[in-house]
Amino acid sequence: MTIGAGLAALFAAGMALFLWAVAGAARGMWPVPDPGRPFDLTFQTPDGSGPAQVQRVPVDDETARYRGGVRRLVRERLEIGGGPIGRVTWLWWTFPDGEQALQIAVLVERPVDLRLALSAPGFDGATLRTPASRASGGTGKAFGERVWNGTPLPPAPVWLEADAPEGGQRAAFFAPVERTRVRENGVLEAVDPPEARPTWAPMEGGFYTTARLSAGERLDAWALLRTKAAAAPFVDWADGDAREILRLADFDRERPWTIEGPRYRTPDGYTPHCDRCYYVNPAQHVGEKLLQLMDRGTFFRDVVLLALDNAVRTQNAAGYWPITTRSEWLYRDYGIGPGYYDTRWSTDAALFLLEGYRTFGDEAYLQAAERYGNFLIDFVREHHDPTPSGGALVYDYGHPDRPEVRTHTSLNHLLTEMNFLYLLFEAAGRADARSAADRLLRAVEDTADRWPKANGDLHYARLPDGSFGLEDYPTLTLKDLRLSQAIVTRITGRPSAALAALIEQKESYLARRGIRP
């Protein structure tokens, strides 16, 4: 992958996309979008007196070329009369088959009305699908389905598919448009109730949405487009696994996506916390699930490529993915504030990058995984409690401002770090990764008889005082143990007796509880 500002290859791969502010249109009316510009952003003064004279001041323009497509990321400052009023970030992909992915975030420092118009012709009479609980009529277990009659789209994730006269299918996905307030620690708070959010409405040759933003508010929107008909399915709706993973992926108020990455609801005990607050979770769990189903439609491939790029470009200089919000638990027990390192979530992101490398063969993903590997190997060496045979019980959390802090070591974190290091050894031949993974395996083997609880379950963690405790997840650790055993057996030629004992312990406990992993 190469990075630069050149645009010729990008435009040759698909439609050019433009962000532009329009001046001089009829007083009190929105300008008519130029049909030659498939993505338009226009502004109007909140009193409706006319178009706002908004200038865009370039700040940054980056193009990244992957085997799966070309991504351009543009940041601009918005000004009126030379004074700053906000900023805009655009991200768009052009894929080799002509499909496109588009994201935008607009943050303003003064009230303004905006109109976002998207060129997407050919959807008259399309089939509209949306999660059943949010659908307007229709049938289906997980998704409502109906013929779209040209009315505004519901304020929910929407898939549109239309048969093209020339054969094949046009398709589009629209995520819900969100107005948010920017809170501390990188958290966004949704402004509107779900049913009152801005919606996409039809216009000649496409769709548009409008919103009034107050000072300090932000608008987020993203979409995937197939405007050139193709025979490949966008989503194989007949496949139950495809429907189920899309239901779980959500792309809405449980797991919305923004330019910064996938977000989760900020849980109780994190600051700031509210019912509509969302923080960036870098683990790429949705992307990892969709990667397993890329043969079920090009939508899955497109989102996976967005997620892989997000993992590459949000990795920090040290090599990991910091958590920007504050965990009151970590702050109270260990003095760890925002910007901390979570070994599980960063390692999940790195595992996703390795899987992306195996799938697409793109060196950019392997290079990012190796950068994390460098960081993790150092972290294993410097932040652990030793075990008798030279194992390392690696601390679950760290912070650059508190390098001396000792935290607990949870079994699921330790196993996931080990799995990643062994897989990095396989992918890149890194002997140092194999050596570090061996230390983590020895730590599990040295402590295998300490993890079982009196009730038959496993303890969640080994605590800083050397004791074992806390409640384990119902099934997560068992899945990690099984994956670890498969990897260890493949690499060493024999299964680990310690892992086998822990697997049997957890399986027996779950069986007695009637829980199927």
Secondary structure in CASP SS format (residue, H / E / C, confidence):
PFRMAT SS
TARGET T0000
AUTHOR 0000-0000-0000
METHOD secondary structure of the structure
MODEL  1
M C 1.00
T C 1.00
I E 1.00
G E 1.00
A C 1.00
G C 1.00
L C 1.00
A H 1.00
A H 1.00
L H 1.00
F H 1.00
A H 1.00
A H 1.00
G C 1.00
M C 1.00
A C 1.00
L C 1.00
F C 1.00
L C 1.00
W C 1.00
A C 1.00
V C 1.00
A C 1.00
G C 1.00
A C 1.00
A C 1.00
R C 1.00
G C 1.00
M C 1.00
W C 1.00
P C 1.00
V C 1.00
P C 1.00
D C 1.00
P C 1.00
G C 1.00
R C 1.00
P C 1.00
F E 1.00
D E 1.00
L E 1.00
T E 1.00
F E 1.00
Q E 1.00
T C 1.00
P C 1.00
D C 1.00
G C 1.00
S C 1.00
G C 1.00
P E 1.00
A C 1.00
Q C 1.00
V E 1.00
Q E 1.00
R E 1.00
V E 1.00
P E 1.00
V E 1.00
D E 1.00
D E 1.00
E E 1.00
T E 1.00
A E 1.00
R E 1.00
Y E 1.00
R C 1.00
G C 1.00
G E 1.00
V E 1.00
R E 1.00
R E 1.00
L E 1.00
V E 1.00
R E 1.00
E E 1.00
R E 1.00
L E 1.00
E E 1.00
I E 1.00
G C 1.00
G C 1.00
G E 1.00
P E 1.00
I E 1.00
G E 1.00
R E 1.00
V E 1.00
T E 1.00
W E 1.00
L E 1.00
W E 1.00
W E 1.00
T E 1.00
F C 1.00
P C 1.00
D C 1.00
G C 1.00
E C 1.00
Q E 1.00
A E 1.00
L E 1.00
Q E 1.00
I E 1.00
A E 1.00
V E 1.00
L E 1.00
V E 1.00
E C 1.00
R C 1.00
P C 1.00
V E 1.00
D E 1.00
L E 1.00
R E 1.00
L E 1.00
A E 1.00
L E 1.00
S E 1.00
A C 1.00
P C 1.00
G C 1.00
F C 1.00
D C 1.00
G C 1.00
A C 1.00
T E 1.00
L E 1.00
R E 1.00
T E 1.00
P E 1.00
A H 1.00
S H 1.00
R H 1.00
A C 1.00
S C 1.00
G C 1.00
G C 1.00
T E 1.00
G C 1.00
K C 1.00
A C 1.00
F E 1.00
G E 1.00
E E 1.00
R E 1.00
V E 1.00
W C 1.00
N C 1.00
G C 1.00
T C 1.00
P C 1.00
L C 1.00
P C 1.00
P C 1.00
A C 1.00
P C 1.00
V E 1.00
W E 1.00
L E 1.00
E E 1.00
A E 1.00
D E 1.00
A C 1.00
P C 1.00
E C 1.00
G C 1.00
G C 1.00
Q E 1.00
R E 1.00
A E 1.00
A E 1.00
F E 1.00
F E 1.00
A C 1.00
P C 1.00
V C 1.00
E E 1.00
R E 1.00
T E 1.00
R E 1.00
V E 1.00
R C 1.00
E H 1.00
N H 1.00
G H 1.00
V C 1.00
L E 1.00
E E 1.00
A E 1.00
V C 1.00
D C 1.00
P C 1.00
P H 1.00
E H 1.00
A H 1.00
R C 1.00
P C 1.00
T C 1.00
W C 1.00
A E 1.00
P E 1.00
M E 1.00
E C 1.00
G C 1.00
G E 1.00
F E 1.00
Y E 1.00
T E 1.00
T E 1.00
A E 1.00
R E 1.00
L E 1.00
S C 1.00
A C 1.00
G C 1.00
E E 1.00
R E 1.00
L E 1.00
D E 1.00
A E 1.00
W E 1.00
A E 1.00
L E 1.00
L E 1.00
R E 1.00
T E 1.00
K E 1.00
A E 1.00
A E 1.00
A C 1.00
A C 1.00
P C 1.00
F C 1.00
V C 1.00
D C 1.00
W C 1.00
A C 1.00
D C 1.00
G H 1.00
D H 1.00
A H 1.00
R H 1.00
E H 1.00
I H 1.00
L H 1.00
R H 1.00
L H 1.00
A H 1.00
D C 1.00
F C 1.00
D C 1.00
R C 1.00
E C 1.00
R C 1.00
P C 1.00
W E 1.00
T E 1.00
I C 1.00
E C 1.00
G E 1.00
P E 1.00
R E 1.00
Y E 1.00
R E 1.00
T C 1.00
P C 1.00
D C 1.00
G C 1.00
Y E 1.00
T E 1.00
P C 1.00
H C 1.00
C C 1.00
D C 1.00
R C 1.00
C E 1.00
Y E 1.00
Y E 1.00
V E 1.00
N C 1.00
P C 1.00
A C 1.00
Q C 1.00
H H 1.00
V H 1.00
G H 1.00
E H 1.00
K H 1.00
L H 1.00
L H 1.00
Q C 1.00
L C 1.00
M H 1.00
D H 1.00
R H 1.00
G C 1.00
T H 1.00
F H 1.00
F H 1.00
R H 1.00
D H 1.00
V H 1.00
V H 1.00
L H 1.00
L H 1.00
A H 1.00
L H 1.00
D H 1.00
N H 1.00
A H 1.00
V H 1.00
R H 1.00
T H 1.00
Q C 1.00
N C 1.00
A C 1.00
A C 1.00
G C 1.00
Y C 1.00
W C 1.00
P C 1.00
I E 1.00
T C 1.00
T C 1.00
R E 1.00
S E 1.00
E H 1.00
W H 1.00
L H 1.00
Y H 1.00
R H 1.00
D H 1.00
Y H 1.00
G C 1.00
I C 1.00
G C 1.00
P C 1.00
G C 1.00
Y E 1.00
Y E 1.00
D E 1.00
T H 1.00
R H 1.00
W H 1.00
S H 1.00
T H 1.00
D H 1.00
A H 1.00
A H 1.00
L H 1.00
F H 1.00
L H 1.00
L H 1.00
E H 1.00
G H 1.00
Y H 1.00
R H 1.00
T H 1.00
F H 1.00
G C 1.00
D C 1.00
E H 1.00
A H 1.00
Y H 1.00
L H 1.00
Q H 1.00
A H 1.00
A H 1.00
E H 1.00
R H 1.00
Y H 1.00
G H 1.00
N H 1.00
F H 1.00
L H 1.00
I H 1.00
D H 1.00
F H 1.00
V H 1.00
R H 1.00
E H 1.00
H C 1.00
H E 1.00
D E 1.00
P E 1.00
T C 1.00
P C 1.00
S C 1.00
G C 1.00
G C 1.00
A E 1.00
L E 1.00
V E 1.00
Y C 1.00
D C 1.00
Y E 1.00
G E 1.00
H C 1.00
P C 1.00
D C 1.00
R C 1.00
P C 1.00
E C 1.00
V C 1.00
R C 1.00
T C 1.00
H C 1.00
T E 1.00
S E 1.00
L H 1.00
N H 1.00
H H 1.00
L H 1.00
L H 1.00
T H 1.00
E H 1.00
M H 1.00
N H 1.00
F H 1.00
L H 1.00
Y H 1.00
L H 1.00
L H 1.00
F H 1.00
E H 1.00
A H 1.00
A H 1.00
G C 1.00
R C 1.00
A H 1.00
D H 1.00
A H 1.00
R H 1.00
S H 1.00
A H 1.00
A H 1.00
D H 1.00
R H 1.00
L H 1.00
L H 1.00
R H 1.00
A H 1.00
V H 1.00
E H 1.00
D H 1.00
T C 1.00
A H 1.00
D H 1.00
R H 1.00
W C 1.00
P E 1.00
K C 1.00
A C 1.00
N C 1.00
G C 1.00
D C 1.00
L E 1.00
H E 1.00
Y E 1.00
A E 1.00
R E 1.00
L C 1.00
P C 1.00
D C 1.00
G C 1.00
S C 1.00
F E 1.00
G E 1.00
L E 1.00
E E 1.00
D C 1.00
Y C 1.00
P C 1.00
T C 1.00
L H 1.00
T H 1.00
L H 1.00
K H 1.00
D H 1.00
L H 1.00
R H 1.00
L H 1.00
S H 1.00
Q H 1.00
A H 1.00
I H 1.00
V H 1.00
T H 1.00
R H 1.00
I H 1.00
T H 1.00
G C 1.00
R C 1.00
P C 1.00
S C 1.00
A H 1.00
A H 1.00
L H 1.00
A H 1.00
A H 1.00
L H 1.00
I H 1.00
E H 1.00
Q H 1.00
K H 1.00
E H 1.00
S H 1.00
Y H 1.00
L H 1.00
A H 1.00
R H 1.00
R H 1.00
G C 1.00
I C 1.00
R C 1.00
P C 1.00
END
